[in-house]
Amino acid sequence: MIQSWGYAAPQAKQPLAPFSFERRDPGPNDIVIDIKYCGVCHSDIHQARDEWGGSIFPMVPGHEIVGIVIKVGSAVKNFKEGDRAGVGCMIDSCGHCSSCHSGEEQYCLNGATFTYNSRTNGEPNFGGYSNNIVVQESFAIRISPKLDLAASAPLLCAGVTTYSPLRHWKVGPGMKVGVVGLGGLGHMALKLAHSFGAHVVQFTTSLSKEADARQLGADEVVLSTDPAQMKKHAGSFDFILDTVSAKHDLGALLDQLKVNATMTIVGLPDQPTYLPGRGLIGRRRSLGGSLIGGIRETQEVLDYCADHGIVSDIELIPISKINEAYERVLKSDVKYRFVIDLATLPRP
């Protein structure tokens, strides 16, 4: 077994604190990563506080993991010691269902195994707020030396979560695309949609975010609480990506779509949201959803971002500030993703 240490939530609602544990010894197809940085996702907070139910404690969160390979198994082909590597939201899947065969392990029909708050052989899996991780090479991501390592960490979740639906719904030149919410997900959606050549409009409830939105790639900014501004754009969008994780008015956003157009949600509010059928039926609009991305697509977005000079806007923090960071995420007081510097992790 490999000695490991990190920060864990002992129980729901309790602050994260130092925690020692063991990881399995690597097998022939595994690599061991010395974790350098780990992003902080809003879903970490939901799970550490058991807001979605079924959380496993103690819990070491973290699924935006980047670092350096320090050991490889005898059968490993794609990594060597010293390589940069990352781990995203998943560490395994059944490997034989139709979703897995199509490279969409996130939709594994038998249930993907997530990086933390899940179990392998009955034992809990621990995430990236820690010094190391053991993962099979088929679920590890190669990270280009062209990318800033810390700022690339959020690409493993926020990046692929927005890249996947933009690609699936074929966002590109000549399309008018809306992005709802300007946080960890929203700012990546802006950067990516802009890089794909779309005319991008940021929907926000705060005009104080206009300058940032334009700097990140928005061609226009719409105050969604202003009926006049919403009316001006009604029925004009080819696609809208909704990144908001709080309860909000979907009907007003659906009214912005053209006939036959789609709005896709990637945020997961912890309260039910009312969906007016008229907004869908009246223009044959569609409401879709999208969950992260498969391993192939996660590698694709990392490579795309390396080729186009795209990374997340981050605030680097020591692990000792993680509980404070959680509270700031809830107040939208970060531009736009916290990343933990694991060099600050105290050794037990």
C-alpha positions in Angstrom: 0.0 0.0 0.0 1.1 3.6 -0.6 1.0 6.1 2.2 -1.1 9.1 1.3 -2.3 12.2 3.0 -4.7 15.1 2.2 -7.7 17.0 3.5 -11.0 15.3 4.1 -14.6 16.1 5.1 -15.1 13.9 8.3 -18.9 14.2 8.0 -21.4 16.4 6.2 -21.3 20.0 7.3 -18.0 19.5 9.1 -14.9 21.5 7.9 -12.3 19.7 5.9 -9.2 18.8 7.9 -5.9 16.9 7.5 -6.4 13.2 6.9 -4.0 10.2 6.4 -5.0 7.1 4.3 -3.5 4.5 2.0 -3.8 3.9 -1.7 -3.5 0.6 -3.4 -0.2 -0.5 -4.9 -0.1 0.1 -8.7 -0.8 -2.8 -10.9 0.7 -3.5 -14.4 -1.6 -1.0 -16.1 -1.5 1.7 -13.5 0.4 4.9 -13.0 1.2 6.8 -9.8 0.9 10.6 -10.0 2.5 13.0 -7.6 -0.3 15.6 -7.4 0.9 19.2 -7.9 -2.5 21.0 -8.2 -6.2 20.3 -7.8 -9.1 22.5 -8.8 -12.0 23.2 -6.6 -15.4 22.4 -8.2 -18.8 23.4 -6.9 -19.7 19.8 -7.0 -17.0 19.2 -4.4 -19.0 21.3 -2.0 -22.3 19.6 -2.8 -20.8 16.2 -2.1 -18.7 17.2 0.9 -21.8 18.6 2.5 -24.1 15.7 1.4 -26.4 18.1 -0.5 -27.1 15.5 -3.1 -27.5 12.6 -0.7 -25.5 9.3 -0.3 -22.1 10.8 0.4 -19.4 8.5 1.7 -17.4 9.8 4.7 -14.6 10.5 5.3 -14.4 12.1 1.9 -11.3 13.5 0.2 -12.8 15.6 -2.7 -11.1 16.7 -5.9 -11.5 15.6 -9.5 -9.4 18.3 -11.4 -6.1 16.7 -10.7 -2.7 17.4 -12.4 0.8 16.3 -11.5 3.8 14.3 -12.5 4.0 10.6 -13.1 6.4 9.0 -10.6 5.8 5.4 -11.2 4.4 3.2 -14.1 3.3 -0.4 -14.2 5.0 -2.9 -16.4 2.3 -2.9 -19.1 1.8 0.9 -19.3 2.4 2.2 -22.9 1.4 5.8 -23.0 3.1 7.3 -19.9 6.6 7.3 -18.5 8.1 8.7 -15.3 8.4 12.4 -15.4 5.4 12.9 -17.7 2.7 15.4 -16.9 -0.6 13.7 -16.3 -4.1 14.4 -15.0 -7.2 12.7 -13.6 -10.7 14.1 -14.1 -14.0 13.0 -12.8 -13.8 9.2 -13.5 -11.3 6.5 -12.7 -13.2 3.5 -14.2 -16.2 2.2 -16.0 -17.5 -1.2 -17.0 -15.7 -1.1 -20.4 -18.2 -3.2 -22.3 -21.5 -1.4 -22.6 -22.5 0.6 -25.6 -21.6 3.9 -23.9 -18.1 2.7 -23.0 -17.6 1.3 -26.5 -18.5 4.7 -28.0 -16.0 6.5 -25.7 -18.6 8.0 -23.5 -17.7 6.4 -20.2 -19.5 9.1 -18.3 -22.8 7.5 -19.4 -21.7 4.0 -18.6 -24.9 1.9 -18.4 -23.5 0.0 -15.5 -22.3 3.1 -13.7 -19.0 4.8 -14.0 -16.7 4.9 -11.0 -16.0 8.4 -10.0 -12.7 9.8 -8.7 -14.1 10.3 -5.2 -17.3 9.7 -3.3 -17.5 6.2 -4.9 -16.2 2.8 -4.1 -13.9 0.2 -5.7 -14.3 -3.4 -4.4 -16.2 -2.0 -1.5 -13.5 0.5 -0.4 -14.0 4.3 -0.7 -12.1 6.2 -3.4 -10.3 9.3 -2.4 -9.8 12.4 -4.6 -7.2 15.0 -5.4 -7.0 17.1 -2.3 -4.0 14.9 -1.6 -0.4 14.2 -2.4 -0.8 11.3 -4.8 -3.2 9.1 -6.8 -3.0 5.7 -8.4 -5.0 5.3 -11.6 -5.1 3.0 -14.6 -3.5 4.6 -17.6 -6.7 4.4 -19.7 -8.3 6.9 -17.3 -5.3 9.3 -17.1 -4.9 12.3 -19.4 -1.7 13.6 -21.0 -1.0 17.2 -20.4 1.0 19.2 -22.9 4.0 21.1 -21.7 2.5 24.1 -23.5 -0.1 24.4 -20.8 0.4 26.1 -17.4 0.0 23.1 -15.1 -2.0 24.9 -12.4 -4.4 26.7 -14.8 -5.0 23.5 -16.8 -6.4 21.6 -13.8 -10.0 22.9 -14.2 -10.0 21.8 -17.9 -10.4 18.3 -16.5 -13.9 19.1 -15.3 -15.0 22.7 -16.1 -13.3 22.5 -19.5 -14.7 19.3 -20.7 -18.1 19.9 -19.1 -18.6 22.9 -21.4 -16.6 21.6 -24.4 -18.6 18.4 -24.7 -22.1 20.0 -25.3 -20.6 22.7 -27.5 -19.1 20.1 -29.7 -22.1 17.7 -29.5 -24.5 20.5 -30.7 -21.9 21.5 -33.3 -21.3 25.1 -32.2 -19.3 27.0 -34.8 -19.1 30.0 -37.1 -22.4 31.7 -38.0 -24.1 30.6 -34.9 -25.5 32.8 -32.1 -24.7 31.2 -28.8 -25.8 32.1 -25.3 -23.9 31.3 -22.1 -25.8 31.5 -18.8 -23.8 32.2 -15.7 -20.2 33.5 -15.4 -18.4 31.2 -13.0 -16.0 28.3 -13.2 -18.1 26.7 -16.0 -19.4 29.8 -17.6 -16.0 31.4 -18.2 -14.8 28.3 -19.9 -17.9 28.2 -22.1 -17.2 31.7 -23.2 -13.6 31.1 -24.1 -14.4 27.9 -25.9 -17.5 29.1 -27.8 -15.6 32.2 -28.9 -12.7 30.1 -30.1 -15.1 28.0 -32.2 -16.1 31.1 -34.1 -19.6 31.6 -32.7 -21.2 35.0 -31.9 -21.3 34.6 -28.1 -23.8 36.4 -25.7 -23.3 36.3 -22.0 -26.5 36.2 -19.9 -25.9 37.6 -16.4 -27.9 38.9 -13.5 -25.2 41.5 -12.7 -24.0 44.1 -15.1 -20.8 44.4 -13.0 -19.7 41.3 -14.9 -19.9 42.9 -18.3 -16.3 43.9 -18.6 -15.1 40.5 -17.6 -17.5 38.7 -19.9 -16.3 40.7 -22.9 -12.7 40.1 -22.0 -13.3 36.4 -21.8 -14.9 36.3 -25.3 -18.5 37.6 -25.1 -19.6 39.7 -28.1 -22.6 41.0 -26.2 -23.9 40.9 -22.6 -27.5 40.7 -21.6 -28.9 41.5 -18.2 -31.4 38.6 -17.8 -33.4 40.5 -15.2 -34.2 43.3 -17.7 -37.3 42.4 -19.7 -36.5 44.9 -22.4 -33.0 43.4 -23.0 -34.5 39.9 -23.0 -37.2 40.8 -25.5 -34.7 42.3 -27.8 -33.0 38.9 -28.2 -36.0 36.7 -28.0 -36.2 33.9 -30.6 -32.7 34.6 -32.0 -30.3 32.0 -30.5 -29.1 28.8 -32.2 -27.9 27.3 -28.9 -27.7 28.2 -25.2 -25.5 26.6 -22.6 -26.8 27.0 -19.1 -24.1 26.6 -16.5 -26.0 27.9 -13.4 -26.2 25.6 -10.4 -28.9 27.6 -8.5 -32.7 27.6 -9.1 -33.6 30.1 -11.9 -36.1 30.8 -14.6 -35.7 28.4 -17.5 -38.8 29.6 -19.3 -37.3 33.1 -19.9 -34.2 31.5 -21.4 -36.1 29.0 -23.6 -37.9 32.0 -25.1 -34.5 33.2 -26.4 -34.2 30.2 -28.8 -35.0 30.1 -32.4 -37.4 27.4 -33.8 -35.8 24.0 -33.5 -32.9 25.3 -31.3 -31.6 23.7 -28.1 -30.7 24.9 -24.6 -28.5 22.5 -22.7 -28.0 22.5 -18.9 -24.8 21.5 -17.3 -25.4 23.0 -13.8 -27.2 20.9 -11.2 -29.4 23.0 -8.9 -30.1 21.3 -5.5 -33.8 22.4 -5.8 -36.4 21.4 -8.5 -36.8 23.9 -11.3 -40.1 24.7 -13.0 -40.2 24.0 -16.7 -43.0 25.7 -18.7 -44.0 23.4 -21.6 -45.2 26.3 -23.7 -41.6 27.5 -24.2 -40.7 24.2 -25.8 -43.9 23.4 -27.7 -44.5 26.8 -29.2 -41.3 26.8 -31.3 -40.3 23.1 -31.3 -37.4 23.9 -29.0 -35.4 21.3 -27.1 -34.0 21.2 -23.6 -31.0 19.0 -23.2 -28.5 18.0 -20.6 -24.8 17.0 -20.6 -22.5 15.4 -18.1 -18.7 16.0 -18.2 -17.1 14.1 -21.1 -15.6 10.7 -21.8 -11.8 10.1 -21.6 -11.3 10.5 -25.3 -13.1 13.9 -25.2 -11.3 15.0 -22.1 -8.0 14.3 -23.9 -9.4 16.2 -26.9 -10.2 19.3 -24.9 -6.7 19.3 -23.2 -5.1 19.1 -26.6 -7.4 21.7 -28.1 -6.6 24.1 -25.3 -2.9 23.5 -25.7 -3.1 24.3 -29.4 -5.2 27.4 -28.9 -3.6 28.9 -25.7 -6.7 28.4 -23.5 -6.6 27.8 -19.8 -8.8 28.5 -16.9 -8.6 31.8 -15.0 -7.6 30.7 -11.5 -6.8 31.8 -8.0 -4.1 29.6 -6.5 -4.6 28.8 -2.8 -2.9 26.9 -0.1 -4.7 23.8 1.2 -5.2 25.5 4.6 -7.6 28.0 2.9 -9.9 25.3 1.5 -12.8 25.9 3.9 -12.6 29.6 3.3 -12.6 28.9 -0.4 -15.8 26.8 -0.2 -17.6 29.8 1.4 -16.2 32.1 -1.2 -17.4 29.8 -4.0 -20.9 30.0 -2.6 -20.7 33.8 -2.7 -19.3 33.8 -6.3 -16.2 35.4 -4.9 -13.6 33.9 -7.2 -12.4 34.6 -10.7 -13.1 32.0 -11.8 -11.7 28.8 -10.3 -9.8 28.0 -7.1 -6.9 25.7 -7.6 -5.1 24.2 -4.6 -1.3 24.2 -4.5 -0.5 20.8 -3.1 3.0 21.8 -2.2 1.3 23.5 0.8 -0.1 20.2 2.0 1.4 19.4 5.4 3.0 16.1 5.8 1.7 14.1 8.8 
